Amino acid sequence: MKLPSPAIVTQSAARRLPRWALLLLCLAYIVPGFVGRAPWRGDDITAFGYMQALAQGQTPWLAPLLGGLAPEADGLLPYWLGAWALQLAPAAMAPELATRLPFIAMLALTLLATWHSVYYLALSPRAQPVAFAFGGEAQPSDYAQAMADGGLLALLACLGLAQPSHETTSFLAQLCCSSLVFFALSALPYRTVTPWLALLAGLVGLVLSGAPTLAMLYSLGGAVLCNWGAQQAEPLPATLRRGPFTVQLVAVALAVAVLAWQLSLWRWGVVWSYSSAQDMANFGRLLLWFTWPAWPLAAWTLWRWRKHITSRQVHRHLLLPLWFVMIAIGAAFSTQPADRALLLGLPALATLAAFALPTLSRSMAALIDWFTLLFFSVSAIAIWVIWIATQTGIPAKPAANVARLAPGFVPHFSSTTLALAVMATIAWCALVAWRTGRHRAAIWKSLVLPAAGATLGWFLLLTLWLPMLDYARSDIPQVRSITAIIGQPPCVLIDDLSHHQIVALQHHGALRLKTLSDSADCPWLLTPGSSAMLASSRQLNGQRWTLETQLARPTDKNDWIALYRRSP
């Protein structure tokens, strides 16, 4: 028995978001965070260090080392992409920007793949809205395009997407490849060549990015769904070329497994990190804020379409994204870092959120609008107030808080940055005026303010606050303090420093670093420090070293580097 669709959409509501507006929104989201900022400490600057070492031929491509340390991540594809981009980029381009070019393309490809995934899933006959007795319901193609706009807006609105998607790490590569696989499985009944190319690229990319298990689960889940759909005779237009792709998907999964085995990429990565109720509560909070506001809409979709999910009929627009979301939540629960694993499920979660839009009541849509309006408007005002306080000292309390949290920070003023921030704020005000005014209803209207508000907050942070963020999240202040003392010696010994500290000293300080195994005759030794004073002297390789000083990062008093001078 065919179940009635809970979606009721008129043709007037199935109109597309203007392409120029959608493109500007995507550009405003993608560009900040990649352009103009320094490499941030942690995985971001560590990846940059390996890319630079590979591009300069300082380490083997298949077994890169940095300060004698191998990468913590298994996948080498992100390092290769950054290194190739660095080699091909013009000499005048900053090396940080050059290495980010492939990652800019991957984030754009993620957004594009998500849009097309929602489009093809919404095009499915069982995803279509109710047919009216006298006509006037949304046409399939128009409905699918409007739903795809809503899905893309839901992805941009997710709070957890912003920072991880702008870092040059393997997690962004995994996000892009997961999106390609999601698109391929969504479009297989409708296209022939493009989905298979996207599937192969996505699965191989996942393997080379250090996620072979996800590649296996994606392809096997797609095979089960295709086989189930073939058995249930899933309705599709007669003009489409289709068939049971089960055998092909299983074969691809086996090929991926062999590739991962040949490259020795299979690792036992399950980590149990929930030894107390507090750990479970922290994971729950991560799920709530990281996927906001997509998860409430996705939950509403599952509720409104619950009879369809539990029926014997195959509803690809529900089961396929649900499978991807379940894999992401399972990976986040069983691996570390949990937020980066959860990142891979955001495109599928946004897809589920999109299918809630045709079922929302007017009161619920108004609640979303007003909550979003208040939340992001207050956030934007707070960003502006703190920026004004750093520039003028008024209001005094925010200025004092910045001075306390970032001691030594000197504010910078840029007329270009100010102009961009003002234009973004004016655009937000114009959008709010449009949304609160009288206009024809559109399916995606409830997600315009969440997506634009998240983009506005990210844009203001990466323009007005960029100097503060670089000061707080990079190693530049600490490295400058070190070079102010030691100058530019012929070499510097290091012992037990982390990956990102090594890269920061090389990149920001232009220091020639040597390990203890090099037996170099260097005048300075750098080691991890502590809040408690270390031993005033130490003996290494037959040489006596005297503690000169310890320097902490201005914004983290638990991150110290001890400077030792070689005794005569």
Order of alpha helices (4+ residues) and beta strands (2+ residues): alpha-alpha-alpha-alpha-alpha-alpha-alpha-alpha-alpha-alpha-alpha-alpha-alpha-alpha-alpha-alpha-alpha-alpha-alpha-alpha-alpha-beta-alpha-beta-beta-beta-beta-beta
